[in-house]
Amino acid sequence: MFFADNTYTVAVTTSDTSFYVCGLNNNGQIAGTYFASYSYPFGFFINTDGTIESVIYPGDISGMSNITGLNDDVQMAGTSDLGGFTIDTQH
């Protein structure tokens, strides 16, 4: 079994919310999706300073939308029930 020296808890899943990390880039930034039982899924982004931001999906996509990837230029990709999308951030 392997244990890393530098491990961190990104998010804790509770009975009504689930978090899925879908992207980690070489800058140490993290992107993913969280699902709450009371709403549609939301994207989240964690910057290198630990700040957490909600991701606004393009075109007000409603329904199932998920962040599926993150690159070093902090561009995100995702899928929705309407098709795929990309998000170009200002980070």
C-alpha positions as CSV (number, residue, x, y, z in Angstrom):
1,M,0.0,0.0,0.0
2,F,1.3,3.5,-0.9
3,F,0.8,6.6,1.3
4,A,2.0,10.0,0.1
5,D,3.6,12.5,2.5
6,N,1.5,15.4,1.1
7,T,-2.1,14.4,1.1
8,Y,-5.0,16.8,1.6
9,T,-8.8,16.4,1.9
10,V,-10.3,18.4,-0.9
11,A,-13.9,17.9,0.0
12,V,-16.0,15.8,2.2
13,T,-19.0,13.9,0.9
14,T,-22.1,14.2,3.1
15,S,-25.4,12.4,3.0
16,D,-26.9,15.1,0.7
17,T,-23.8,16.3,-1.3
18,S,-21.1,14.5,-3.3
19,F,-17.9,15.9,-4.6
20,Y,-15.9,14.6,-7.6
21,V,-12.5,16.0,-8.5
22,C,-12.1,15.8,-12.3
23,G,-9.0,17.8,-13.0
24,L,-5.7,18.7,-11.3
25,N,-3.2,20.7,-13.3
26,N,0.6,21.3,-12.9
27,N,-0.1,24.6,-11.1
28,G,-1.9,22.7,-8.3
29,Q,-5.3,24.0,-9.2
30,I,-8.3,21.6,-8.9
31,A,-11.6,21.5,-10.7
32,G,-14.6,19.2,-10.3
33,T,-18.3,18.9,-9.8
34,Y,-20.4,18.7,-6.7
35,F,-23.9,17.2,-6.6
36,A,-26.4,18.4,-4.0
37,S,-29.6,16.5,-3.5
38,Y,-31.6,19.7,-3.6
39,S,-30.3,21.1,-6.9
40,Y,-28.5,20.6,-10.2
41,P,-24.8,19.8,-10.2
42,F,-22.3,22.7,-9.8
43,G,-18.8,23.1,-10.9
44,F,-16.1,24.1,-8.4
45,F,-12.5,25.4,-8.8
46,I,-9.9,25.5,-6.1
47,N,-7.0,28.0,-6.7
48,T,-3.5,27.5,-5.4
49,D,-4.2,29.8,-2.5
50,G,-7.0,27.6,-1.3
51,T,-9.9,29.8,-2.4
52,I,-12.9,27.9,-3.7
53,E,-15.1,29.3,-6.5
54,S,-18.2,28.1,-8.1
55,V,-18.0,27.5,-11.8
56,I,-20.6,29.3,-13.9
57,Y,-21.6,27.1,-16.8
58,P,-21.7,28.8,-20.2
59,G,-25.1,29.8,-21.6
60,D,-26.9,29.0,-18.3
61,I,-26.8,25.3,-19.0
62,S,-29.4,23.6,-16.9
63,G,-29.8,19.9,-16.1
64,M,-26.8,17.6,-15.8
65,S,-23.6,19.5,-16.4
66,N,-20.2,18.2,-15.2
67,I,-16.6,19.5,-15.3
68,T,-14.5,16.8,-16.8
69,G,-11.0,18.3,-17.2
70,L,-8.7,21.2,-16.4
71,N,-5.4,22.2,-18.1
72,D,-2.5,24.4,-17.0
73,D,-4.0,27.5,-18.7
74,V,-7.0,27.0,-16.4
75,Q,-9.3,26.2,-19.2
76,M,-12.0,23.7,-18.2
77,A,-14.0,21.2,-20.3
78,G,-17.2,19.5,-19.5
79,T,-20.3,17.7,-20.7
80,S,-24.0,18.4,-20.3
81,D,-27.2,17.0,-21.5
82,L,-26.9,19.6,-24.4
83,G,-23.4,18.5,-25.4
84,G,-19.8,19.4,-24.6
85,F,-18.6,22.8,-23.5
86,T,-15.4,24.7,-22.6
87,I,-14.8,27.4,-20.0
88,D,-11.8,29.9,-20.4
89,T,-11.2,31.5,-17.0
90,Q,-9.3,34.6,-16.0
91,H,-7.0,33.0,-13.5
